[in-house]
Amino acid sequence: MNLLRKLFANRRLQGENRFRSTHDGSILDSERGNSPVIIMNSDFLASLVEEMATQLGPEVLRTLRYAAADEWRDTLEQSTFSWKGADPEKWKGFDRFWRDGGHHNAAIIVDGAVRKYVVETAVPTPIAAGNLQAAIEFAIGNPIRVGVETQSRNTAFVSIQVKEGALGKTYAPSRAGNYNPAGILRPLYIDGLTFEKEGGIRRLGQNYHVAPIRLFDYWERASASLAIIADNHDNAIWEKSICTAVSTAFVESGELVFIQNEESWEQVSSLHFSRWGFGKIQHTQTSGQTLTFAVKSDLSPSMVAGLLMGCVHRARGKKVLPEWEIIDDTTSIKFNVT
């Protein structure tokens, strides 16, 4: 497989061949060295980001752009892409990879003496701007300074200034490198999910996209100082905020959760966790007024807890804040449902 990819470097993998599912509910992306990803509804991510900006302030959007650029730098360094020049329309293989990330178009324009790019996207524009920044740096071989002028929720103009010197990393990669999972990998199958010929992921008329899990790690690191300032030096505020943001996004998504007994959570695991790459609920226990989950996931415990918080909210009609801890290689999440 590696030899074929070297021989046909510009023949990018179709979605059906690019992704694999694991027994533990992860989705692995061969374009990212088998790093785990989520196949996420684009509106879900937009809602999550808006909620984070509400809780921590608009600066969190700027740090998201930094995180998106860092993640794509790592991805491109691992890839066999060979983009050259400043025009995205001439980059071989770019369109499919760009659109699988939830974006629509990226084109170069000239505004007087300033060279700009216009990006159209179904995900938050800071992610599109960060991804494009890394793509341009990769193509021209120099770091750039980026200015972003957002025109709407889904469109932004990006101006660049080429800087002297070699490219450097902002953060060391947390999940970079080839990941070798244990067990048998299965072809990804999600009912109704389609991979468009020119790139892009759709399901039931809605936009979906690939969200690398390490993107959220980068975002947390880049936003650490913002989180502490936002809550009077409470270094746990990021975890609390993203837990609530994921829960809010799930509730706003309109997903239905039907809980009749403990066995019903197995369906939640297959429909809302394993299907999209969030992991797998290993077991559920009810003791008095305490509902406890053990979850295997590549996501941070706060994001796993947030998705379960949204599921519990949908099932019981009220918001219940969770507590969580890591025990061995699983995340234990508890809800007091009195």
Salt bridges, closest charged atoms under 4 A:
ASP29 OD1 - ARG18 NE 2.77
ASP29 OD2 - ARG32 NH1 2.88
GLU31 OE1 - ARG5 NH2 2.92
GLU31 OE1 - ARG12 NH2 2.57
GLU50 OE2 - ARG153 NE 3.54
GLU59 OE1 - ARG62 NH2 2.08
ASP70 OD1 - ARG73 NH1 2.50
GLU71 OE2 - ARG32 NE 3.00
GLU71 OE2 - ARG214 NE 2.88
ASP74 OD1 - LYS169 NZ 2.35
GLU77 OE1 - LYS169 NZ 3.15
ASP100 OD2 - ARG18 NH1 2.99
ASP111 OD2 - LYS116 NZ 3.28
GLU137 OE1 - ARG73 NE 2.86
GLU149 OE1 - LYS116 NZ 3.99
ASP217 OD2 - ARG175 NH1 2.20
ASP234 OD2 - LYS240 NZ 3.03
GLU255 OE1 - HIS272 ND1 3.92
ASP329 OD2 - LYS296 NZ 2.50
